[in-house]
Amino acid sequence: MDALAALWSNLTLLIPVSAMAGVQAFKFLHGWWRHGRPQWLTLFSTGGMPSSHSALVTSLATATGLQMGFDSSQFAIAAVLALIVMYDARGVRRESGYHAQLLNRIVREVFSGHPVSERELKELLGHTTIEVFVGALVGILYTLLVLAWL
């Protein structure tokens, strides 16, 4: 039971996870408002404004830096992880989304009238630069506000 209590008191874990959950909740509520009905998959999907992955990892790096010191090895690990995740979200996953768009279009054109599959490839996989930047900013500001409030 001590391990569970330790998890619930670990702000360096809870703040970033709550930042990510908050961003996903925002995207869900925004989509509901925009489309007039809830889109439940939004809570668990990738892509969109802002990047919840960026919010998560920048919140982690910020919380780690504030609690362990910005000159600590732990902060260095969290910062490098944040850079890798944000690079991947903007680069590799975004390009995968473009490939999915192209493949979906090719399948529709080549097999028009002859369905190959009813399921198309997911096209919204990654993020634009601004989505990653805003997510990162949300993660940092959220962490600073929460730690200042506590």
N, C-alpha and C positions, 0 to 999 in steps of 0.2 A: 504494500500500500504506500510505502514511502516513495517509491519510484513514480507512482501516479501523482502524488502530492508535489513532487519535484517538477514534474512536467507542467502542472498547472501553475506553478510559481515562476517558471522560466520565461521572463519577459522577452528575452532574446529570441525565443521561439514563438510565443503567443502574439507579439506585436506584428511581426511579418505575416503570419498566417491570417490574422484578422485584417491586415491591410489587403491581402489578396482576396479574402472573402468579401470585404467591403467593395472592392472594385468590381468583382463579379456580380454582386447584388446591385450595384449602380447600373451595370450594363443590362441586367435583367429588367430593372424598373424602367430604364430608358427605352428599352425595346417594347415593353408593355405599353408605355405611354405613346410611343410612335406608331405601333401597329394596332392598338386598341384591344389587345388580348395577350395573355402571358405566353411567353415562349420559354418553356421550362429548360430546354436544352442549353439555353444561353448560360445558365448557372455553371455548366460543366464544359463549355466549349472554349476553343482557343480563338485568338484574333479579336479585333475590334478595339475601340477606343475607350479607355486607355488600356495599356498592357498590364494585366494582373501579374504576369510573370516578372515584369520589370519592377512593379510595386513591391512584390514579395522579396526579390533579391536585393533591391536598394534599401528596403526597410531592414533586412537582415544585416547588411553591411553597416548601415547607420547605427542600429542598436548595438551591434558588436563593437564598433568604434567607440561609441559613447560609454559602453560598460567596461570594455577591456583595454581601451586606449587605441588611438589611431596609429600608434607605432607598434601594435602587437601583431604577432603572427596570426592570431585568430581574425583580426580585421583584414589582413592581407589576403587570407584564404577567402573570406566572404566577399571582398572587393573583386578578386579575380573571378570567382564564381559568378558574380553579378555581371561582369563584363562578358563572360562567355555566354551566359543566358541571353543577355540583350543582343549580342552579336548574332547569335543563333536565331532569335525571334525576328530580327530585322533582315538577316541575310538568308540563311539556309531554309528556314521554314517559309519565308515569303516567296522564295524562288520555287519551292515545292508547290505552293499555291498557284503560281503562274503555270507550272507544268500541268497541274490538275485541270485548270481552265482550258488549256490547249488540248489535252487528251479528251476531255468531255466534249469539246467542240468537234474534234476529229471523229469521235464515236458517233455523235449525232449526225454529222454529214455523211459519213461512209455508210452507216447502217440505218439511215432514215427509212422508217417504215418497217424495219426489221429489228426489233428490240434485242439487244445483246444482254442488257441487264437493266433493271429498273433503278438501280442504285448508281448515282453518279459519284465521282470522287469529290471529297470535300475540298473546296477551293479557298476558304478563308482559314489558312493555317498560321500565317505569320502576321507581322505588323509592319506598318509604315514607320519611318523614322520618327515622325511626330507622336505616334501612338506609344512607341518605346520611350521617348523623351518624357511625355506627360505621365506615363506610368511610373517612371523613375522619380520624377518630381513628386508625385503623389506619395510614393513610398517613403521618401526622405522627409517630406513635410509632416506626414501622418505620424511617423516615428518621433520626430522632434516634439510635436504637439502632445502625444500620449505620454512621453517621458517627462515633459514639463508639467503636465497635469498630475502625474503620479508623484 
